[in-house]
């Protein structure tokens, strides 16, 4: 008998819109996101806050998709980018992803970008916004 992997504890009823129960009831559903326990979430957020380069951030995006099925999009916003708030960080809708986690991942990335603004500049340059600078 193989031991089951630890999964995230359910949110209190009515406090979240993660649709965890519906995900568990769906046969053949991708349950990787439920492996993001609160302890693992804290490790992920700390890692995102301490990114060192744009390549490191892109690597984290790939790893989050591979391990959790979490697709993260980071790009300059539609309006002028004057601060880290102008960078658009979106997470695709994913059943089982807690509302608080959906909010804390972009916040951790913004904190990391504030620590290392050169990453934000590389991100803007990668989207061809600083071509004339």
Secondary structure, DSSP 8 states (H G I E B T S, - for coil): ------------TTT----HHHHHHSTT---GGGG--HHHHHHHHHHHHT--SHHHHHHHHHHHHHHH---EEEEE-SS---SGGGEEEEE---TT--HHHHHHHHHHHHHHHHH-HHHHHHHHHHTTSSTT-
